Structures are given as structure tokens and as C-alpha cells.
Amino acid sequence: MSEAPIEVACPTCGKPVPWTAQSQWRPFCSERCRLIDLGEWLSEEHRIPGDPVPPEH
């Protein structure tokens, strides 16, 4: 008896994505959603919280 694969929501569009080796873009549903997320990181729309970096002299 095999269990159904775990499904996660695509971080970009929310579409369910099976968490299996065959899911090429996991956790994203597609290359498009993966590239949208990458663009958001590169344009600094996403940030990891932390202490401010002191200015360099």
C-alpha cells in the first residue's frame, strides 16, 4: 500500500505541488513561478530579518 505524496502549496501562486522526485520545480509548480520568486529576491522584495549592517568606511 503506497501513501499519497505530500502536497505543498507553490510559494508563488498557491497551486498544490506533489513533493516527489518527479516534481521538477518543487516547491514551485512551474519554472515560471520559480523565476518570479527569484526576481522578487533579486529586486529585494523578499528579505531575511536581521540586524542592520553597519556602513563601511
N, CA, C and O atoms as a Tripos MOL2 file, in Angstrom:
@<TRIPOS>MOLECULE
protein
  228   227    57     0     0
PROTEIN
NO_CHARGES

@<TRIPOS>ATOM
      1 N           0.8510   -1.1680    0.0000 N.3       1 MET1
      2 CA          0.0000    0.0000    0.0000 C.3       1 MET1
      3 C           0.9010    1.2360    0.0000 C.2       1 MET1
      4 O           1.6480    1.4610    0.9520 O.2       1 MET1
      5 N           0.8310    2.0350   -1.0660 N.am      2 SER2
      6 CA          1.6400    3.2490   -1.1210 C.3       2 SER2
      7 C           0.8050    4.4390   -0.6640 C.2       2 SER2
      8 O          -0.3930    4.5250   -0.9330 O.2       2 SER2
      9 N           1.4620    5.3340    0.0200 N.am      3 GLU3
     10 CA          0.7840    6.5250    0.5220 C.3       3 GLU3
     11 C           0.7720    7.5960   -0.5590 C.2       3 GLU3
     12 O           1.6620    7.6490   -1.4080 O.2       3 GLU3
     13 N          -0.2340    8.4380   -0.5180 N.am      4 ALA4
     14 CA         -0.2930    9.5660   -1.4450 C.3       4 ALA4
     15 C           0.8500   10.5200   -1.1120 C.2       4 ALA4
     16 O           1.1660   10.7170    0.0610 O.2       4 ALA4
     17 N           1.4750   11.1170   -2.1370 N.am      5 PRO5
     18 CA          2.5870   12.0380   -1.8500 C.3       5 PRO5
     19 C           2.1010   13.2670   -1.0820 C.2       5 PRO5
     20 O           0.9550   13.6970   -1.2170 O.2       5 PRO5
     21 N           2.9880   13.8050   -0.2890 N.am      6 ILE6
     22 CA          2.6890   15.0380    0.4370 C.3       6 ILE6
     23 C           2.5480   16.1500   -0.5930 C.2       6 ILE6
     24 O           3.3150   16.2140   -1.5540 O.2       6 ILE6
     25 N           1.5780   17.0170   -0.3920 N.am      7 GLU7
     26 CA          1.4070   18.1670   -1.2780 C.3       7 GLU7
     27 C           1.7290   19.4390   -0.5120 C.2       7 GLU7
     28 O           1.3340   19.6050    0.6420 O.2       7 GLU7
     29 N           2.4480   20.3290   -1.1710 N.am      8 VAL8
     30 CA          2.7550   21.6400   -0.6020 C.3       8 VAL8
     31 C           2.1850   22.6930   -1.5430 C.2       8 VAL8
     32 O           1.9700   22.4250   -2.7250 O.2       8 VAL8
     33 N           1.9460   23.8720   -1.0260 N.am      9 ALA9
     34 CA          1.4450   24.9650   -1.8570 C.3       9 ALA9
     35 C           2.6220   25.6750   -2.5180 C.2       9 ALA9
     36 O           3.6250   25.9670   -1.8660 O.2       9 ALA9
     37 N           2.4970   25.9460   -3.7980 N.am     10 CYS10
     38 CA          3.5150   26.7140   -4.5160 C.3      10 CYS10
     39 C           3.6460   28.0710   -3.8180 C.2      10 CYS10
     40 O           2.6410   28.7540   -3.6230 O.2      10 CYS10
     41 N           4.8620   28.4760   -3.4390 N.am     11 PRO11
     42 CA          5.0310   29.7480   -2.7350 C.3      11 PRO11
     43 C           4.6090   30.9640   -3.5530 C.2      11 PRO11
     44 O           4.3370   32.0220   -2.9850 O.2      11 PRO11
     45 N           4.5520   30.8330   -4.8730 N.am     12 THR12
     46 CA          4.2110   31.9700   -5.7220 C.3      12 THR12
     47 C           2.7200   32.0670   -5.9860 C.2      12 THR12
     48 O           2.1260   33.1300   -5.8080 O.2      12 THR12
     49 N           2.1010   30.9530   -6.4160 N.am     13 CYS13
     50 CA          0.6930   31.0220   -6.8290 C.3      13 CYS13
     51 C          -0.2540   30.2410   -5.9280 C.2      13 CYS13
     52 O          -1.4700   30.4080   -6.0200 O.2      13 CYS13
     53 N           0.2890   29.3870   -5.0560 N.am     14 GLY14
     54 CA         -0.5490   28.6380   -4.1310 C.3      14 GLY14
     55 C          -1.0700   27.3180   -4.6720 C.2      14 GLY14
     56 O          -1.7450   26.5850   -3.9480 O.2      14 GLY14
     57 N          -0.7740   26.9950   -5.9320 N.am     15 LYS15
     58 CA         -1.2290   25.7400   -6.5300 C.3      15 LYS15
     59 C          -0.6000   24.5600   -5.7850 C.2      15 LYS15
     60 O           0.5770   24.6270   -5.4290 O.2      15 LYS15
     61 N          -1.3590   23.4700   -5.5360 N.am     16 PRO16
     62 CA         -0.7780   22.3150   -4.8500 C.3      16 PRO16
     63 C           0.2940   21.6330   -5.7110 C.2      16 PRO16
     64 O           0.1100   21.4350   -6.9120 O.2      16 PRO16
     65 N           1.4030   21.2820   -5.0780 N.am     17 VAL17
     66 CA          2.5220   20.6330   -5.7650 C.3      17 VAL17
     67 C           2.8560   19.3530   -5.0140 C.2      17 VAL17
     68 O           3.1290   19.4080   -3.8150 O.2      17 VAL17
     69 N           2.8430   18.1860   -5.6900 N.am     18 PRO18
     70 CA          3.2350   16.9530   -5.0000 C.3      18 PRO18
     71 C           4.7340   16.9830   -4.6950 C.2      18 PRO18
     72 O           5.5400   17.3480   -5.5510 O.2      18 PRO18
     73 N           5.0990   16.5990   -3.4770 N.am     19 TRP19
     74 CA          6.5060   16.6090   -3.0630 C.3      19 TRP19
     75 C           7.1080   15.2530   -3.4150 C.2      19 TRP19
     76 O           7.2310   14.3690   -2.5670 O.2      19 TRP19
     77 N           7.4830   15.1070   -4.6960 N.am     20 THR20
     78 CA          8.0840   13.8680   -5.1840 C.3      20 THR20
     79 C           9.2910   14.2150   -6.0400 C.2      20 THR20
     80 O           9.4740   15.3670   -6.4330 O.2      20 THR20
     81 N          10.1160   13.2060   -6.3270 N.am     21 ALA21
     82 CA         11.2900   13.4160   -7.1720 C.3      21 ALA21
     83 C          10.8900   13.8280   -8.5830 C.2      21 ALA21
     84 O          11.6720   14.4740   -9.2800 O.2      21 ALA21
     85 N           9.6920   13.4680   -9.0090 N.am     22 GLN22
     86 CA          9.2260   13.8200  -10.3490 C.3      22 GLN22
     87 C           8.7830   15.2810  -10.4560 C.2      22 GLN22
     88 O           8.5980   15.7840  -11.5640 O.2      22 GLN22
     89 N           8.6150   15.9520   -9.3500 N.am     23 SER23
     90 CA          8.2150   17.3670   -9.3630 C.3      23 SER23
     91 C           9.4700   18.2060   -9.5980 C.2      23 SER23
     92 O          10.1700   18.5810   -8.6580 O.2      23 SER23
     93 N           9.7320   18.4870  -10.8550 N.am     24 GLN24
     94 CA         10.9850   19.1200  -11.2670 C.3      24 GLN24
     95 C          11.2410   20.4730  -10.6140 C.2      24 GLN24
     96 O          12.3950   20.8050  -10.3410 O.2      24 GLN24
     97 N          10.2100   21.2570  -10.3570 N.am     25 TRP25
     98 CA         10.4040   22.6260   -9.8720 C.3      25 TRP25
     99 C          10.0690   22.7870   -8.3950 C.2      25 TRP25
    100 O           9.9970   23.9160   -7.9110 O.2      25 TRP25
    101 N           9.8630   21.6990   -7.6670 N.am     26 ARG26
    102 CA          9.4120   21.8170   -6.2750 C.3      26 ARG26
    103 C          10.3030   22.7430   -5.4700 C.2      26 ARG26
    104 O          11.5160   22.7040   -5.6780 O.2      26 ARG26
    105 N           9.8170   23.5430   -4.6000 N.am     27 PRO27
    106 CA          8.4380   23.6270   -4.1270 C.3      27 PRO27
    107 C           7.5270   24.4230   -5.0440 C.2      27 PRO27
    108 O           6.3640   24.6490   -4.7090 O.2      27 PRO27
    109 N           8.0350   24.8560   -6.2080 N.am     28 PHE28
    110 CA          7.2140   25.6330   -7.1350 C.3      28 PHE28
    111 C           6.4850   24.6990   -8.0840 C.2      28 PHE28
    112 O           6.9070   23.5620   -8.2950 O.2      28 PHE28
    113 N           5.3800   25.1850   -8.6610 N.am     29 CYS29
    114 CA          4.6060   24.3520   -9.5790 C.3      29 CYS29
    115 C           5.1720   24.3900  -10.9930 C.2      29 CYS29
    116 O           4.8800   23.5060  -11.7990 O.2      29 CYS29
    117 N           5.9790   25.4020  -11.3030 N.am     30 SER30
    118 CA          6.4980   25.5480  -12.6630 C.3      30 SER30
    119 C           7.7660   26.3970  -12.6510 C.2      30 SER30
    120 O           8.0970   27.0460  -11.6590 O.2      30 SER30
    121 N           8.4570   26.3710  -13.7750 N.am     31 GLU31
    122 CA          9.6460   27.2160  -13.9040 C.3      31 GLU31
    123 C           9.2580   28.6900  -13.8150 C.2      31 GLU31
    124 O           9.9980   29.4990  -13.2560 O.2      31 GLU31
    125 N           8.1000   29.0340  -14.3650 N.am     32 ARG32
    126 CA          7.6300   30.4230  -14.3230 C.3      32 ARG32
    127 C           7.5230   30.9150  -12.8790 C.2      32 ARG32
    128 O           8.0260   31.9900  -12.5500 O.2      32 ARG32
    129 N           6.8690   30.1300  -12.0160 N.am     33 CYS33
    130 CA          6.7260   30.5360  -10.6100 C.3      33 CYS33
    131 C           8.0860   30.6140   -9.9220 C.2      33 CYS33
    132 O           8.3040   31.4850   -9.0800 O.2      33 CYS33
    133 N           9.0000   29.7120  -10.2710 N.am     34 ARG34
    134 CA         10.3470   29.7370   -9.6950 C.3      34 ARG34
    135 C          11.0620   31.0210  -10.0920 C.2      34 ARG34
    136 O          11.7140   31.6490   -9.2580 O.2      34 ARG34
    137 N          10.9480   31.4170  -11.3560 N.am     35 LEU35
    138 CA         11.6160   32.6300  -11.8300 C.3      35 LEU35
    139 C          10.9840   33.8930  -11.2570 C.2      35 LEU35
    140 O          11.6870   34.8690  -10.9960 O.2      35 LEU35
    141 N           9.6780   33.8880  -11.0610 N.am     36 ILE36
    142 CA          9.0140   35.0300  -10.4130 C.3      36 ILE36
    143 C           9.5830   35.2100   -9.0080 C.2      36 ILE36
    144 O           9.9010   36.3280   -8.6020 O.2      36 ILE36
    145 N           9.7100   34.1060   -8.2640 N.am     37 ASP37
    146 CA         10.2540   34.1680   -6.9030 C.3      37 ASP37
    147 C          11.7040   34.6610   -6.9160 C.2      37 ASP37
    148 O          12.0850   35.4930   -6.0940 O.2      37 ASP37
    149 N          12.4980   34.1550   -7.8360 N.am     38 LEU38
    150 CA         13.8900   34.5940   -7.9420 C.3      38 LEU38
    151 C          13.9600   36.0930   -8.2070 C.2      38 LEU38
    152 O          14.7680   36.7970   -7.6000 O.2      38 LEU38
    153 N          13.1170   36.5810   -9.1090 N.am     39 GLY39
    154 CA         13.0810   38.0090   -9.4060 C.3      39 GLY39
    155 C          12.7140   38.8430   -8.1920 C.2      39 GLY39
    156 O          13.2450   39.9370   -8.0030 O.2      39 GLY39
    157 N          11.8030   38.3280   -7.3630 N.am     40 GLU40
    158 CA         11.4220   39.0530   -6.1430 C.3      40 GLU40
    159 C          12.5890   39.1320   -5.1670 C.2      40 GLU40
    160 O          12.7760   40.1580   -4.5140 O.2      40 GLU40
    161 N          13.3800   38.0610   -5.0580 N.am     41 TRP41
    162 CA         14.5640   38.1050   -4.1940 C.3      41 TRP41
    163 C          15.5920   39.0850   -4.7570 C.2      41 TRP41
    164 O          16.1770   39.8690   -4.0090 O.2      41 TRP41
    165 N          15.8120   39.0430   -6.0700 N.am     42 LEU42
    166 CA         16.8270   39.9130   -6.6770 C.3      42 LEU42
    167 C          16.4500   41.3850   -6.6120 C.2      42 LEU42
    168 O          17.3270   42.2460   -6.5380 O.2      42 LEU42
    169 N          15.1560   41.6830   -6.6370 N.am     43 SER43
    170 CA         14.7230   43.0840   -6.5380 C.3      43 SER43
    171 C          14.4890   43.4970   -5.0820 C.2      43 SER43
    172 O          13.9660   44.5770   -4.8070 O.2      43 SER43
    173 N          14.8840   42.6210   -4.1570 N.am     44 GLU44
    174 CA         14.8070   42.8520   -2.7120 C.3      44 GLU44
    175 C          13.3860   43.0380   -2.2020 C.2      44 GLU44
    176 O          13.1640   43.7460   -1.2200 O.2      44 GLU44
    177 N          12.4080   42.3980   -2.8760 N.am     45 GLU45
    178 CA         11.0410   42.3880   -2.3540 C.3      45 GLU45
    179 C          10.9220   41.4220   -1.1800 C.2      45 GLU45
    180 O          10.0650   41.5910   -0.3130 O.2      45 GLU45
    181 N          11.7950   40.3990   -1.1570 N.am     46 HIS46
    182 CA         11.8730   39.4710   -0.0240 C.3      46 HIS46
    183 C          13.1410   39.8050    0.7490 C.2      46 HIS46
    184 O          14.1720   40.1410    0.1660 O.2      46 HIS46
    185 N          13.0480   39.7080    2.0640 N.am     47 ARG47
    186 CA         14.2210   39.9590    2.9030 C.3      47 ARG47
    187 C          14.2190   38.9860    4.0630 C.2      47 ARG47
    188 O          13.1620   38.5590    4.5290 O.2      47 ARG47
    189 N          15.4040   38.6390    4.5240 N.am     48 ILE48
    190 CA         15.5480   37.8170    5.7170 C.3      48 ILE48
    191 C          15.7760   38.7780    6.8730 C.2      48 ILE48
    192 O          16.6910   39.5990    6.8180 O.2      48 ILE48
    193 N          14.9470   38.6900    7.9350 N.am     49 PRO49
    194 CA         15.1040   39.6260    9.0450 C.3      49 PRO49
    195 C          16.4710   39.4820    9.7210 C.2      49 PRO49
    196 O          17.0290   38.3880    9.8110 O.2      49 PRO49
    197 N          16.9770   40.5850   10.1770 N.am     50 GLY50
    198 CA         18.2520   40.5760   10.8770 C.3      50 GLY50
    199 C          18.6490   41.9820   11.2780 C.2      50 GLY50
    200 O          17.9440   42.9480   10.9870 O.2      50 GLY50
    201 N          19.7730   42.0830   11.9400 N.am     51 ASP51
    202 CA         20.2830   43.3820   12.3590 C.3      51 ASP51
    203 C          20.7890   44.1520   11.1440 C.2      51 ASP51
    204 O          21.3020   43.5510   10.2000 O.2      51 ASP51
    205 N          20.6480   45.4770   11.1590 N.am     52 PRO52
    206 CA         21.1680   46.2820   10.0500 C.3      52 PRO52
    207 C          22.6870   46.1440    9.9430 C.2      52 PRO52
    208 O          23.3790   45.9690   10.9460 O.2      52 PRO52
    209 N          23.1790   46.2260    8.7390 N.am     53 VAL53
    210 CA         24.6150   46.1470    8.5020 C.3      53 VAL53
    211 C          25.1990   47.5400    8.6980 C.2      53 VAL53
    212 O          24.7010   48.5020    8.1140 O.2      53 VAL53
    213 N          26.2570   47.6680    9.5180 N.am     54 PRO54
    214 CA         26.8530   48.9960    9.7240 C.3      54 PRO54
    215 C          27.4940   49.4940    8.4270 C.2      54 PRO54
    216 O          27.9910   48.6930    7.6360 O.2      54 PRO54
    217 N          27.4840   50.8030    8.2070 N.am     55 PRO55
    218 CA         28.0970   51.3440    6.9770 C.3      55 PRO55
    219 C          29.6010   51.1080    6.9660 C.2      55 PRO55
    220 O          30.2550   51.1190    8.0090 O.2      55 PRO55
    221 N          30.1350   50.8950    5.7670 N.am     56 GLU56
    222 CA         31.5820   50.7060    5.6270 C.3      56 GLU56
    223 C          32.2560   52.0670    5.5240 C.2      56 GLU56
    224 O          31.6820   53.0110    4.9820 O.2      56 GLU56
    225 N          33.4760   52.1640    6.0470 N.am     57 HIS57
    226 CA         34.2220   53.4310    5.9950 C.3      57 HIS57
    227 C          35.2840   53.3580    4.9580 C.2      57 HIS57
    228 O          36.0220   54.3240    4.7610 O.2      57 HIS57
@<TRIPOS>BOND
     1     1     2 1
     2     2     3 1
     3     3     4 2
     4     3     5 am
     5     5     6 1
     6     6     7 1
     7     7     8 2
     8     7     9 am
     9     9    10 1
    10    10    11 1
    11    11    12 2
    12    11    13 am
    13    13    14 1
    14    14    15 1
    15    15    16 2
    16    15    17 am
    17    17    18 1
    18    18    19 1
    19    19    20 2
    20    19    21 am
    21    21    22 1
    22    22    23 1
    23    23    24 2
    24    23    25 am
    25    25    26 1
    26    26    27 1
    27    27    28 2
    28    27    29 am
    29    29    30 1
    30    30    31 1
    31    31    32 2
    32    31    33 am
    33    33    34 1
    34    34    35 1
    35    35    36 2
    36    35    37 am
    37    37    38 1
    38    38    39 1
    39    39    40 2
    40    39    41 am
    41    41    42 1
    42    42    43 1
    43    43    44 2
    44    43    45 am
    45    45    46 1
    46    46    47 1
    47    47    48 2
    48    47    49 am
    49    49    50 1
    50    50    51 1
    51    51    52 2
    52    51    53 am
    53    53    54 1
    54    54    55 1
    55    55    56 2
    56    55    57 am
    57    57    58 1
    58    58    59 1
    59    59    60 2
    60    59    61 am
    61    61    62 1
    62    62    63 1
    63    63    64 2
    64    63    65 am
    65    65    66 1
    66    66    67 1
    67    67    68 2
    68    67    69 am
    69    69    70 1
    70    70    71 1
    71    71    72 2
    72    71    73 am
    73    73    74 1
    74    74    75 1
    75    75    76 2
    76    75    77 am
    77    77    78 1
    78    78    79 1
    79    79    80 2
    80    79    81 am
    81    81    82 1
    82    82    83 1
    83    83    84 2
    84    83    85 am
    85    85    86 1
    86    86    87 1
    87    87    88 2
    88    87    89 am
    89    89    90 1
    90    90    91 1
    91    91    92 2
    92    91    93 am
    93    93    94 1
    94    94    95 1
    95    95    96 2
    96    95    97 am
    97    97    98 1
    98    98    99 1
    99    99   100 2
   100    99   101 am
   101   101   102 1
   102   102   103 1
   103   103   104 2
   104   103   105 am
   105   105   106 1
   106   106   107 1
   107   107   108 2
   108   107   109 am
   109   109   110 1
   110   110   111 1
   111   111   112 2
   112   111   113 am
   113   113   114 1
   114   114   115 1
   115   115   116 2
   116   115   117 am
   117   117   118 1
   118   118   119 1
   119   119   120 2
   120   119   121 am
   121   121   122 1
   122   122   123 1
   123   123   124 2
   124   123   125 am
   125   125   126 1
   126   126   127 1
   127   127   128 2
   128   127   129 am
   129   129   130 1
   130   130   131 1
   131   131   132 2
   132   131   133 am
   133   133   134 1
   134   134   135 1
   135   135   136 2
   136   135   137 am
   137   137   138 1
   138   138   139 1
   139   139   140 2
   140   139   141 am
   141   141   142 1
   142   142   143 1
   143   143   144 2
   144   143   145 am
   145   145   146 1
   146   146   147 1
   147   147   148 2
   148   147   149 am
   149   149   150 1
   150   150   151 1
   151   151   152 2
   152   151   153 am
   153   153   154 1
   154   154   155 1
   155   155   156 2
   156   155   157 am
   157   157   158 1
   158   158   159 1
   159   159   160 2
   160   159   161 am
   161   161   162 1
   162   162   163 1
   163   163   164 2
   164   163   165 am
   165   165   166 1
   166   166   167 1
   167   167   168 2
   168   167   169 am
   169   169   170 1
   170   170   171 1
   171   171   172 2
   172   171   173 am
   173   173   174 1
   174   174   175 1
   175   175   176 2
   176   175   177 am
   177   177   178 1
   178   178   179 1
   179   179   180 2
   180   179   181 am
   181   181   182 1
   182   182   183 1
   183   183   184 2
   184   183   185 am
   185   185   186 1
   186   186   187 1
   187   187   188 2
   188   187   189 am
   189   189   190 1
   190   190   191 1
   191   191   192 2
   192   191   193 am
   193   193   194 1
   194   194   195 1
   195   195   196 2
   196   195   197 am
   197   197   198 1
   198   198   199 1
   199   199   200 2
   200   199   201 am
   201   201   202 1
   202   202   203 1
   203   203   204 2
   204   203   205 am
   205   205   206 1
   206   206   207 1
   207   207   208 2
   208   207   209 am
   209   209   210 1
   210   210   211 1
   211   211   212 2
   212   211   213 am
   213   213   214 1
   214   214   215 1
   215   215   216 2
   216   215   217 am
   217   217   218 1
   218   218   219 1
   219   219   220 2
   220   219   221 am
   221   221   222 1
   222   222   223 1
   223   223   224 2
   224   223   225 am
   225   225   226 1
   226   226   227 1
   227   227   228 2
@<TRIPOS>SUBSTRUCTURE
     1 MET1         2 RESIDUE 1 A MET
     2 SER2         6 RESIDUE 1 A SER
     3 GLU3        10 RESIDUE 1 A GLU
     4 ALA4        14 RESIDUE 1 A ALA
     5 PRO5        18 RESIDUE 1 A PRO
     6 ILE6        22 RESIDUE 1 A ILE
     7 GLU7        26 RESIDUE 1 A GLU
     8 VAL8        30 RESIDUE 1 A VAL
     9 ALA9        34 RESIDUE 1 A ALA
    10 CYS10       38 RESIDUE 1 A CYS
    11 PRO11       42 RESIDUE 1 A PRO
    12 THR12       46 RESIDUE 1 A THR
    13 CYS13       50 RESIDUE 1 A CYS
    14 GLY14       54 RESIDUE 1 A GLY
    15 LYS15       58 RESIDUE 1 A LYS
    16 PRO16       62 RESIDUE 1 A PRO
    17 VAL17       66 RESIDUE 1 A VAL
    18 PRO18       70 RESIDUE 1 A PRO
    19 TRP19       74 RESIDUE 1 A TRP
    20 THR20       78 RESIDUE 1 A THR
    21 ALA21       82 RESIDUE 1 A ALA
    22 GLN22       86 RESIDUE 1 A GLN
    23 SER23       90 RESIDUE 1 A SER
    24 GLN24       94 RESIDUE 1 A GLN
    25 TRP25       98 RESIDUE 1 A TRP
    26 ARG26      102 RESIDUE 1 A ARG
    27 PRO27      106 RESIDUE 1 A PRO
    28 PHE28      110 RESIDUE 1 A PHE
    29 CYS29      114 RESIDUE 1 A CYS
    30 SER30      118 RESIDUE 1 A SER
    31 GLU31      122 RESIDUE 1 A GLU
    32 ARG32      126 RESIDUE 1 A ARG
    33 CYS33      130 RESIDUE 1 A CYS
    34 ARG34      134 RESIDUE 1 A ARG
    35 LEU35      138 RESIDUE 1 A LEU
    36 ILE36      142 RESIDUE 1 A ILE
    37 ASP37      146 RESIDUE 1 A ASP
    38 LEU38      150 RESIDUE 1 A LEU
    39 GLY39      154 RESIDUE 1 A GLY
    40 GLU40      158 RESIDUE 1 A GLU
    41 TRP41      162 RESIDUE 1 A TRP
    42 LEU42      166 RESIDUE 1 A LEU
    43 SER43      170 RESIDUE 1 A SER
    44 GLU44      174 RESIDUE 1 A GLU
    45 GLU45      178 RESIDUE 1 A GLU
    46 HIS46      182 RESIDUE 1 A HIS
    47 ARG47      186 RESIDUE 1 A ARG
    48 ILE48      190 RESIDUE 1 A ILE
    49 PRO49      194 RESIDUE 1 A PRO
    50 GLY50      198 RESIDUE 1 A GLY
    51 ASP51      202 RESIDUE 1 A ASP
    52 PRO52      206 RESIDUE 1 A PRO
    53 VAL53      210 RESIDUE 1 A VAL
    54 PRO54      214 RESIDUE 1 A PRO
    55 PRO55      218 RESIDUE 1 A PRO
    56 GLU56      222 RESIDUE 1 A GLU
    57 HIS57      226 RESIDUE 1 A HIS
